Amino acid sequence: MHKHIADKWAQALRSGDYQQGKKTLKANGTHCCLGVLCELHRKECEGEWYDATASDRIPGAQGYRTPSGDWDWAMLPEPVQEWAGIRTGINPGVDGEPLSGLNDSGWRFGRIADLIETRWEDL
């Protein structure tokens, strides 16, 4: 992963600007850790959030669509991975543990930020 993006991501996770959610990138004012990365991408690359309620079972879910049209509601679209320099795929992780799984199992944003800062080269 690109170090400067890892630093921005960790800073955003710790900022208090995002309420932590689970199971989808964004829903009802909450974000999972991957949704925060999508939000950083949106701010730099002009992607957009869309209503994903019909495509899943999470009320208020929103997916993320990149300017190229790639989209997802639970994982990282390929253009987000490329922008961030992520080599571990749509659900990046460390030592076989996907960040979304850590997020959904109760790891707080600060702890995930610590992992991103210390293991950014492995992402």
ZAZA-660736 format. One record per residue: x, y, z of N, C-alpha, C in turn; chain; residue number from 1. Coordinates in pm, whole numbers, plus 50000, padded with zeros to 5 digits. Atoms other than C-alpha are relative to their C-alpha. Example, Ala and Ser with C-alpha at 12.3 -4.5 7.8 and 13.67 -1.06 7.14 Angstrom:
ATOM      nX      nY      nZ     caX     caY     caZ      cX      cY      cZ   chaine   num
ATOM   50089   49881   50000   51230   49550   50780   50090   50120   50000        A     1
ATOM   49918   49881   49994   51367   49894   50714   49923   50109   50073        A     2
This chain:
ATOM      nX      nY      nZ     caX     caY     caZ      cX      cY      cZ   chaine   num
ATOM   50085   49883   50000   50000   50000   50000   50090   50123   50000        A     1
ATOM   49924   49875   49999   50119   50354   49936   50001   50057   50142        A     2
ATOM   49984   49949   49864   50255   50497   50261   49917   50125   50024        A     3
ATOM   50075   49875   49978   50095   50840   50212   49850   49975   50010        A     4
ATOM   50143   50034   49989   49751   50680   50163   49976   49929   50133        A     5
ATOM   50013   50068   49870   49803   50453   50465   49995   50104   50112        A     6
ATOM   49997   49895   49898   49887   50762   50672   49868   50078   50003        A     7
ATOM   50130   49927   50007   49574   50947   50550   49888   49915   50057        A     8
ATOM   50104   50093   49956   49359   50641   50617   50002   49987   50152        A     9
ATOM   49988   50012   49855   49492   50593   50970   49955   50129   50069        A    10
ATOM   50039   49871   49943   49447   50964   51041   49847   50017   49996        A    11
ATOM   50146   49989   50013   49087   50955   50912   49929   49908   50100        A    12
ATOM   50061   50093   49906   49007   50649   51124   50005   50053   50143        A    13
ATOM   49985   49945   49864   49132   50829   51435   49934   50137   50017        A    14
ATOM   50045   49861   49996   48978   51167   51349   49874   50025   50082        A    15
ATOM   50129   49981   49935   48642   51110   51512   49892   50048   49904        A    16
ATOM   50095   49954   50101   48476   51220   51188   49909   49888   49949        A    17
ATOM   50075   50114   50052   48346   50870   51114   49954   49910   50115        A    18
ATOM   50055   50094   49903   48116   50660   51327   50016   49860   49941        A    19
ATOM   49972   50133   50049   48206   50293   51299   49873   49918   49983        A    20
ATOM   50110   50090   50030   47960   50057   51136   50054   49865   49957        A    21
ATOM   49962   50137   50036   47963   49695   51021   49925   49952   49877        A    22
ATOM   50062   50081   50104   47886   49467   50728   49975   50070   49866        A    23
ATOM   50015   49928   50126   47873   49736   50457   50090   50122   50004        A    24
ATOM   49910   49885   50005   48090   50025   50340   49946   50119   50077        A    25
ATOM   50062   49883   49937   47843   50286   50462   49851   49972   50019        A    26
ATOM   50144   50016   49975   47496   50281   50620   49959   50091   50115        A    27
ATOM   50062   49920   49894   47289   50528   50818   50102   50084   50078        A    28
ATOM   49902   49913   49937   47580   50763   50887   50120   49930   50060        A    29
ATOM   49884   50074   49950   47828   50487   50978   50084   49950   49882        A    30
ATOM   49909   50055   50101   48129   50354   50786   50074   49882   50061        A    31
ATOM   49902   50098   49957   48331   50038   50811   50137   50058   49964        A    32
ATOM   49867   49947   50029   48708   50084   50788   50024   50012   49850        A    33
ATOM   49983   49991   50145   48697   50011   50412   49918   50115   49943        A    34
ATOM   50082   49887   50043   48419   50268   50372   50071   50133   50023        A    35
ATOM   49922   49878   49976   48647   50532   50525   50103   50017   49888        A    36
ATOM   49906   49990   50112   48908   50451   50258   49928   50043   49873        A    37
ATOM   50078   49958   50116   48638   50483   49991   49966   50150   50008        A    38
ATOM   50030   49858   49982   48545   50822   50137   50122   50086   49965        A    39
ATOM   49878   49927   50037   48908   50938   50103   50017   50000   49848        A    40
ATOM   49993   50009   50146   48905   50815   49742   49898   50096   49937        A    41
ATOM   50105   49914   50054   48577   50999   49679   50043   50146   50002        A    42
ATOM   49959   49861   49986   48722   51326   49803   50109   50039   49899        A    43
ATOM   49892   49971   50095   49024   51300   49572   49963   49968   49856        A    44
ATOM   50024   50051   50135   48876   51121   49272   49856   50015   49951        A    45
ATOM   50138   49967   50039   48508   51228   49264   49911   49880   49975        A    46
ATOM   50095   50109   50004   48337   50894   49315   49871   50042   50069        A    47
ATOM   50128   49964   49937   47988   50877   49463   49942   49882   50078        A    48
ATOM   50075   50100   49924   47781   50693   49720   49864   49982   49933        A    49
ATOM   50132   50028   50058   47461   50524   49595   49922   49911   50095        A    50
ATOM   50088   50081   49917   47164   50357   49760   50016   49853   49963        A    51
ATOM   49979   50143   50025   47246   49986   49792   49901   49914   50076        A    52
ATOM   50096   50073   49919   46947   49887   50004   49939   49883   49924        A    53
ATOM   50064   50105   50078   46794   49684   49722   50094   49882   49975        A    54
ATOM   49906   50107   50034   47113   49482   49667   50049   49922   50122        A    55
ATOM   49958   50075   49882   47160   49364   50024   49891   50005   50106        A    56
ATOM   50101   50006   49895   46981   49309   50352   50028   50096   50115        A    57
ATOM   49965   49905   49895   47123   49602   50548   49925   50131   49975        A    58
ATOM   50076   49877   50020   46876   49890   50588   50092   50122   49994        A    59
ATOM   49923   49877   50013   47023   50220   50471   50138   49983   49938        A    60
ATOM   49867   50025   50056   47325   50058   50307   50025   50086   49878        A    61
ATOM   49957   49927   50118   47517   50264   50056   50126   49933   49945        A    62
ATOM   49881   50050   50067   47766   50136   49804   50080   50117   49947        A    63
ATOM   49912   49898   50055   48053   50324   49648   50026   49972   49853        A    64
ATOM   49977   50010   50144   48084   50389   49274   50113   50095   49962        A    65
ATOM   49888   49918   50045   48411   50513   49124   49964   50072   49872        A    66
ATOM   50029   49930   50126   48422   50756   48830   50000   49908   49878        A    67
ATOM   49998   50093   50113   48498   50459   48600   49879   49907   49997        A    68
ATOM   50121   50082   49994   48172   50291   48707   50014   49874   50083        A    69
ATOM   49983   50115   49911   48323   50016   48923   49931   50030   50133        A    70
ATOM   50075   49976   49876   48120   49969   49241   50002   49877   50090        A    71
ATOM   50024   50108   49904   48066   49762   49550   49934   50061   50122        A    72
ATOM   50062   49951   49877   47872   49790   49874   50065   49942   50125        A    73
ATOM   49939   50062   49884   48090   49571   50098   50153   49992   49992        A    74
ATOM   49856   50014   50020   48442   49555   49951   50052   50118   49917        A    75
ATOM   49940   49889   50075   48686   49788   49773   49990   49979   49849        A    76
ATOM   49995   50008   50146   48622   49854   49404   50146   50005   49953        A    77
ATOM   49864   50008   50051   48933   49788   49193   50069   50136   49986        A    78
ATOM   49931   49871   50008   49005   50158   49120   50043   50056   50135        A    79
ATOM   49959   49956   49866   49017   50226   49496   50126   49925   50041        A    80
ATOM   49881   50080   49970   49265   49941   49540   50123   50055   49926        A    81
ATOM   49889   49949   50080   49481   50078   49257   50047   50136   50052        A    82
ATOM   49968   49867   49948   49468   50436   49389   50079   49992   50130        A    83
ATOM   49935   50015   49870   49570   50321   49737   50126   49914   49995        A    84
ATOM   49884   50089   50010   49832   50077   49610   49984   49871   50078        A    85
ATOM   50028   50122   49924   49664   49784   49785   50024   49878   49911        A    86
ATOM   49965   50121   50075   49802   49449   49673   49926   49877   50049        A    87
ATOM   50063   50118   49940   49592   49221   49891   49854   49983   49961        A    88
ATOM   50131   50025   50055   49266   49253   49696   49887   50086   50054        A    89
ATOM   50120   49923   49970   48911   49372   49748   49972   50013   50149        A    90
ATOM   50017   49998   49855   48925   49295   50120   50138   49990   50063        A    91
ATOM   49861   50007   49956   49277   49390   50227   50014   49954   50143        A    92
ATOM   49976   50049   49865   49428   49231   50531   50146   49972   50024        A    93
ATOM   49864   50031   49956   49737   49127   50718   49999   49860   50062        A    94
ATOM   49986   50136   49946   49846   48770   50794   49870   49920   49989        A    95
ATOM   50123   50075   50025   49526   48629   50646   49877   50053   50071        A    96
ATOM   50114   49940   49930   49302   48854   50857   49952   50122   49923        A    97
ATOM   50051   49884   50072   49088   49085   50642   49960   50112   50096        A    98
ATOM   50034   49885   49916   49044   49435   50781   49851   50010   50025        A    99
ATOM   50145   49993   49978   48668   49418   50729   49957   49900   50107        A   100
ATOM   50031   50098   49896   48657   49104   50945   50040   50049   50138        A   101
ATOM   49958   49942   49872   48855   49277   51219   49902   50108   50042        A   102
ATOM   50097   49894   49974   48620   49576   51190   49870   49941   50054        A   103
ATOM   50130   50058   49963   48309   49357   51212   50005   49917   50128        A   104
ATOM   49989   50081   49878   48446   49150   51501   50023   50085   50125        A   105
ATOM   49990   49915   49882   48481   49453   51727   50127   50081   50015        A   106
ATOM   49882   49914   49993   48822   49604   51657   49956   50143   49975        A   107
ATOM   50034   49858   50015   48783   49980   51704   50090   50062   49893        A   108
ATOM   49925   49931   50105   48903   50224   51438   50145   50030   50041        A   109
ATOM   49864   49967   49955   49207   50326   51647   50093   49881   49990        A   110
ATOM   49918   50123   50007   49333   49968   51666   50027   49961   49854        A   111
ATOM   49981   50028   50142   49278   49918   51293   50101   50100   49941        A   112
ATOM   49905   49898   50045   49465   50246   51230   50142   49963   50041        A   113
ATOM   49868   50045   49955   49757   50113   51437   50054   49892   49908        A   114
ATOM   49959   50109   50088   49767   49801   51221   50038   50054   49861        A   115
ATOM   49972   49942   50131   49754   50003   50897   50133   50075   50003        A   116
ATOM   49875   49925   49990   50037   50227   51015   50123   49910   50012        A   117
ATOM   49883   50085   49978   50264   49944   51121   50019   49894   49890        A   118
ATOM   49992   50108   50099   50184   49696   50842   49961   50045   49860        A   119
ATOM   50044   49946   50130   50112   49925   50544   50067   49930   49882        A   120
ATOM   49930   50068   50111   50374   49745   50332   49940   49864   49969        A   121
ATOM   50061   50132   50020   50184   49419   50378   49861   50008   49937        A   122
ATOM   50132   49984   50059   49859   49562   50250   50013   50019   49850        A   123
